[in-house]
Each structure stands twice: as C-alpha cells, then as structure tokens.
Amino acid sequence: MSVLDDLAGGLVVSCQPLPDEPDDPMRDPYVQAHVAAAVVRGGAVAVRVNGPDDVRAVRAAVDVPVIGLYKHGAGDVFITPTAAHALEVARAGSHVVAVDATDRPRPDGRGFADTVRALRERTDALVLADVSTVAEGVAAVAAGADAVATTLSGYTANSPSADGPDLGLVARLAALLPVPVLAEGRYRTPEQIGRAFAAGAHAVVMGNAVTSPLWITRRLVPATPRAGRGPRPREIHHP
C-alpha cells in the first residue's frame, strides 16, 4: 500500500494562504500547522501544503499524508516549477509532491519527466501531476506520475474557464488512466464533492472554501449593504 491508498474516498484539504496576497495574515507556518490540525480533526484524510517551511510545520502537527508543493515565480508554471523546488519540498517531509505537469515552458527549460526522475532517484516521495487536460494527464502518467489532479483546469489556455469544477475532466481521466485521479479546482460545496466521486475521483481536494478566511469573507461581503464602502473607521477614544 502507498499513502495514496489512504486518500481513497476522502477529502483532502489545501492549507495555504492566498498566493496573490503577500499580506495575508495566514501566511505563517505556525498558523498553517494549526489550520492543518483543525481540518484533520474534522476528518480530512490528507493536506496539501505550500513551501518547505509550512511542510515541516504541518508534518509536526498532523499524522496524515502531506502533499507538498512549492509555488515560486511569476511565470505560467509556478507550482513546483523545477526539479530543485520538488526536491526541496520533498526533503522537508512531503509524502507526495505536487508538480505542474502541463506542457508549458518551465523556468529551467527542463520537462516534467526530469522532475519525476529527480524525485525517484533522490527521495521516497510520490509524484502528483497537476494537469489541465486529458492529454496532459496521459503524458504525465507516461512520464511516471503516481497520481493526477485536475488542479489546473480553467487556468491554462487549453482548458475551459468556469466558475465551478471541471467534472468532465475528472470523468475522462478516471476512465482512461491507471492511476488515482484527484478532483481539484473550485470545489466549494458538498454537492460538488458528491458529483466528483460519482465521476470517478479517488479523492477530492478543497482549499480556499475551507481554509482561507480572507477568500471566504471576500465572497460574502458583496451581499451586505455596506459592500463597496470599505471598513468603518475605528473610533479613537482619548483619556
């Protein structure tokens, strides 16, 4: 058995601050470790964590598989973009390393297969390929990926843009590939989770809708009468 078997039929929760919010107060390994511990207590079968520091902190706080990744750079490929990033996050304690497996150019000019090879040769970590299309999923498995996730559907030029998850991609990959398929990307409701498993998902990954107070609040505030007016100024009382 591999750690991927521990994910079967369960919910994986992504514990990460918003990547485009450098001032997000959740951007702290101590905080993310406590977030991870909370979701595991709630029933999450694994967590997805960004960066070596957070991976180390989360590994010390939970006893479920940790899917590590390393978001780096401002280019199209920023989820564990190079073999060096993959090795660093694996050595921090990731059981599984998530890697962008699209066919877009990488900052070091190398391919996804090079990252898989580096992880195989130097670590015991498994490889999760983040893809946006069926063709990318097939190619990732051919390159040695242990599992495939639909993480990047809707975020590349070759995939459809939508507000909800790409359940069609889950179904096509699950029917075609010999490895587990994780449904990830814009999952926000129990109904969507159920539909993903019905489509053949091995596990479902949810992120912001569970673990980002900043993201959740921004989606709720537009429904209030104060929307667009900004926060109320604080009153200062002088003695």
Steps between C-alpha positions, in 0.01 A plus 500: 500500500608858435390821666270554203289210623438697820334772290241273334146632538605788720532877514843658465523858625743752358647711783654800327480880520388677182795506259421851372465650850844558654337666803259215573526453881473124444845502339683337789615138550373498859156611384487249214601219733201580722270528199619157386446353845146640504399357162648162589299504821199573282563193285740600221698195383798707381614860462659692216764749615714764327869549569771320701444702819127430506554134413736456793259672739199303376685165512564563868132573563312226313524127439338486156674513160639839404489601134770761464553753226714805450340804338777711354536771237261710296497294179229268373660200671533581870382186681827320577647630174838322511659182626691706757174629650356147502802360682491777759136447587545122503794523739290721727280197562239477222361152445381610155630788289256686276656627176365701207484238224366719222695530177583866561866612507671475839742758638794257486419380148458139615194277491263338748672165446826649630329593825352152535841345439668723759243413764526128424878499521541711813185468714217263591230756418223418256412736215162666447463656155291818491342515152240691302415259215465130425809507276708645783375231736591224257845649443557540874428134567730401215770712668454312826241692704344298783174697491338782305300801622274732300644800687584713197184461293369850435839659554669420169430602142412140409231451762148645539451792737216447746387611844449142617709181488579312179309180571525394138879489521479290816276248325716477188825460693351246743373288211832512316785499749639210707589729792285684758334820383453780753222750431633846576418853393207717615327237717284688750191297592407150623299452180809561287697254710236233446496560126879468484494160668216394271725598207772267624720717721735319738485797738382861493716799590349820642697808591388860535140409575622328817824662610516861380304748714613777265362324191177396672431846640559665162233275347249582774546874541348594159163377635502760778362858486846631587663336198729741317510753784808357668546429871354737757769736638612410849400742772790619715413587856738730679528494879 
